[in-house]
Structures are given as C-alpha cells and as structure tokens.
Amino acid sequence: MERAAAGMSWLVRALVAMALLAMMVITCLDVIGRYLINRPFPGAAELVQYLLIATIFIALPLVTLRHEHVSISLIDSMLGSGALRVQRALVSGASAVVVAMLCHRLWLHAQMLAENRDVIGFLNLPVAPAAYLASIFTGLTACVLGAVVVAELIGKGPLRLADQGQGASSAE
C-alpha cells in the first residue's frame, strides 16, 4: 500500500512538474516570438490556462494528503494531543464537506459547459474537459480529507506518505 502511494505521489509530482515546465516553455516562446520576431505563439494564453488548471487541481489531493497546504496554528499550542486530534478531525471534516460541495458544483458546471459546447480563445479549446478535471481532482481531495478524519479519529493521524519526512508540515 505504501509503495503504491509513493508511486502515485511520484506520478502526480511528475505530471505537475511537466505542466509547469510546459507553461514556462510556452511563455518563453511566446515572449521571444512576440518581441524578437513579432510573431507570438498561437494560442499561448489558452494553453497556459489549461496547464494552470491541471497544475492546481492535479496537485490538490497530494498537497492535502501531505499537509502541505497553507495553515495557521492559532490554538494548537493550547491543546493537548487528544484535543488536537479532535480539532484536526473537525477541521478536516468541515473541509471535506465544503470540498465535496465544490466538487458537485464543478461537475454540474462542467456538464453545462459541455452542453453549450463552450470553447476558449484562438484554438477553440473546449472548456468542459478542464472543468471535469477540476471536479474529479476536487472529489479526490474530499476523499483524502475524509481519510484524514478517519485517521485522526482512530488515532492513526496525521497521515504521512513513506517519502515524506516528519517535518513536512511547516505549520505544525
């Protein structure tokens, strides 16, 4: 199980890294083309928009699982270990509900975009696939948050991947 999780972690990080690299290459080519030879990269803005959506939403479940999201510890130092576990479970549970609602709304929005055959920009790229991707990875994030709740309640939290050190969460 840990080996599979580490493999998935590596795959997600590789996909996100490739998307970031592609954004940088497209942007550089667009700037060079625009200012040196007066020929911008066709559809650069649309491609970067798609890659940005992919980067954010593909990484979201992994960032959540690794506890690498932005968090502020206001009362953690005042709580004992049991209360801290309950607090993390409550926060993760509330987050899971909100993220699941976002997933549902994104899916409905993606369906509407698909029905309307919405496209963006010069390349006429369909918008619905990006919205479906966002919905799917938001749903995976809700599942990760649900797993965090269970792990905290049974005393196995916080969840950590095998390739993740103990000090990975900077807010703790």
HUFENPE-V272068 format. One record per helix or strand of 3 or more residues. SS is the DSSP state (alpha for helix, beta for strand). FROM is the first residue (numbers start at 0). LEN is the number of residues. If there is no record, write none. Layout:
SS/FROM/LEN, SS/FROM/LEN
This chain:
alpha/1/35, alpha/43/22, alpha/75/3, alpha/80/36, alpha/127/26
